[in-house]
Amino acid sequence: MRAESCSSRNPSKWCDSLTDLLLILGEETQDIYRVSTAAREAMSRHWSDQTPSDLDARIHKLRSLFDWPALRAVVRVCPGFETPGQLKLQDIFNLIDLHAHSIHGFPVPEVPERFLPSMRLVAARRALQLIINTLFFIDWHTALASERLRAELSKHL
């Protein structure tokens, strides 16, 4: 699973949180309506004292806003995906924006319905922004935890 291969430069507390986020958003499924036990357990670690139905409702709400399976499907059809080092964030944004704004969506073989409607593309774009912001957040806090990096950053602040 992608979530388990966190970068070695980040402490495990961030890896655990990132893994939980991806599980909640649907890492282990293409069906955003199926909530696995792992996703429910991940959600309960961050939203405790809730019933399983409350956890499921919250997971469904987050998945409707941030469609991780749709983003993965978009990335797989993006130019440069097959060639290591050639995938560019700008290409992912361009592909999503082009099809989401046309309100047509586009076909992808990886999703059960074989088609991503424009609303799922909008949610995939939100997921991409969420993941980028989360990685920046983790890197920032990791840098602040390092005495050497904190000293280097203080020169620029």
SEMAR-228001 format. One line per field, with one value per residue (C-alpha): residue number from 1; x, y, z. Coordinates in Angstrom, 3 decimals, m for minus. Layout:
SEMAR-228001
base <- [NUM|...];
X <- [X|...];
Y <- [Y|...];
Z <- [Z|...];
//
This chain:
SEMAR-228001
base <- [1|2|3|4|5|6|7|8|9|10|11|12|13|14|15|16|17|18|19|20|21|22|23|24|25|26|27|28|29|30|31|32|33|34|35|36|37|38|39|40|41|42|43|44|45|46|47|48|49|50|51|52|53|54|55|56|57|58|59|60|61|62|63|64|65|66|67|68|69|70|71|72|73|74|75|76|77|78|79|80|81|82|83|84|85|86|87|88|89|90|91|92|93|94|95|96|97|98|99|100|101|102|103|104|105|106|107|108|109|110|111|112|113|114|115|116|117|118|119|120|121|122|123|124|125|126|127|128|129|130|131|132|133|134|135|136|137|138|139|140|141|142|143|144|145|146|147|148|149|150|151|152|153|154|155|156|157];
X <- [0.000|1.322|0.501|2.840|5.897|6.249|9.413|12.288|12.818|9.463|8.854|6.556|3.849|3.380|3.457|0.727|m1.416|m0.874|m1.686|m4.894|m5.858|m5.398|m7.317|m10.174|m10.229|m10.380|m6.821|m7.878|m10.869|m12.120|m15.663|m15.949|m19.197|m17.637|m16.135|m13.616|m12.822|m9.371|m10.909|m13.348|m10.515|m8.416|m11.316|m11.950|m8.336|m8.982|m12.682|m13.218|m16.355|m18.523|m20.754|m19.771|m22.623|m21.348|m17.840|m19.197|m21.199|m18.102|m16.015|m18.658|m18.717|m14.916|m14.835|m17.452|m15.248|m11.848|m12.039|m8.721|m9.707|m10.688|m7.388|m5.460|m7.409|m6.637|m2.939|m2.784|m3.958|m1.817|1.082|4.339|2.803|4.489|7.925|9.727|10.386|8.179|4.860|4.274|1.780|0.857|m0.216|m2.502|m4.082|m4.460|m6.118|m8.561|m9.351|m9.842|m12.421|m14.067|m14.746|m16.197|m18.746|m18.199|m15.855|m13.801|m13.420|m10.941|m10.684|m9.775|m13.108|m16.091|m18.322|m15.393|m16.177|m15.406|m18.143|m17.151|m18.210|m15.756|m13.065|m13.695|m13.358|m10.185|m8.722|m9.571|m7.866|m4.742|m4.691|m5.255|m2.387|m0.010|m0.919|m0.586|2.872|3.962|2.595|4.534|7.736|7.373|6.881|9.703|11.991|10.948|11.748|15.318|17.711|19.855|16.903|15.280|18.512|18.596|14.936|15.427|17.700|14.714|11.983];
Y <- [0.000|3.467|4.875|2.428|3.605|6.995|8.911|8.084|11.803|12.082|10.811|7.814|9.910|11.713|8.450|7.039|10.141|10.194|6.490|7.087|9.984|7.881|4.970|7.292|8.721|5.262|3.990|0.345|0.634|2.081|2.112|5.312|4.054|0.945|1.631|m0.990|m1.938|m0.379|2.940|2.890|2.148|4.966|7.388|6.305|7.102|10.735|11.064|9.001|8.293|7.934|5.093|3.071|4.691|8.177|7.191|5.854|9.050|11.175|8.989|9.296|13.079|13.319|11.004|13.113|16.176|14.543|11.689|9.834|6.842|9.251|11.101|7.815|6.927|10.332|10.003|6.601|8.079|11.205|11.764|10.646|8.175|5.157|6.815|7.297|10.958|12.250|12.762|16.452|17.997|20.570|17.773|16.309|19.700|20.400|17.052|17.461|21.099|20.490|17.760|19.096|22.520|21.040|19.206|16.054|14.027|11.364|7.584|5.717|1.934|1.752|2.827|0.468|2.643|3.193|6.915|9.828|12.460|16.088|16.157|13.363|15.248|18.313|16.119|14.555|18.048|18.792|15.538|16.546|19.922|18.233|15.789|18.537|20.737|17.808|16.947|20.581|20.628|17.476|18.797|22.139|20.500|18.072|20.997|22.830|19.749|19.681|22.094|22.362|22.990|25.415|27.458|27.441|28.512|31.338|33.057|33.418|34.350];
Z <- [0.000|m0.929|2.471|4.196|2.291|3.988|3.366|5.714|6.341|8.136|11.660|12.019|13.726|10.411|8.481|10.716|10.249|6.489|6.289|8.238|5.963|2.828|4.335|5.274|1.756|0.168|m0.328|m0.366|m2.703|m5.979|m4.576|m2.537|m0.975|0.603|4.023|5.096|8.663|8.233|7.137|10.064|12.514|11.029|11.396|14.980|15.899|14.965|15.754|18.864|20.892|17.808|16.700|13.628|11.669|12.640|11.523|8.239|7.652|8.269|5.927|3.199|3.626|3.372|0.355|m1.413|m0.870|m1.495|m4.013|m3.619|m5.832|m8.647|m8.278|m8.513|m11.666|m13.217|m12.394|m14.111|m17.427|m17.105|m19.517|m17.939|m15.469|m17.036|m17.238|m13.903|m13.172|m15.995|m14.173|m13.497|m11.084|m13.710|m16.085|m13.418|m12.713|m16.450|m17.147|m14.271|m15.060|m18.763|m18.208|m15.051|m16.546|m19.716|m17.509|m19.552|m17.353|m19.055|m19.344|m17.137|m17.005|m13.278|m11.772|m11.585|m13.799|m16.229|m16.336|m14.014|m14.064|m13.607|m9.933|m9.120|m11.022|m8.878|m5.772|m7.241|m7.638|m4.020|m3.003|m4.929|m3.179|0.195|m0.336|m1.498|1.477|3.879|2.554|2.869|6.434|7.322|5.754|7.553|10.951|10.280|9.442|12.609|14.691|13.344|15.042|11.898|9.577|12.022|12.087|8.276|8.086|10.572|8.031|5.704|8.160];
//
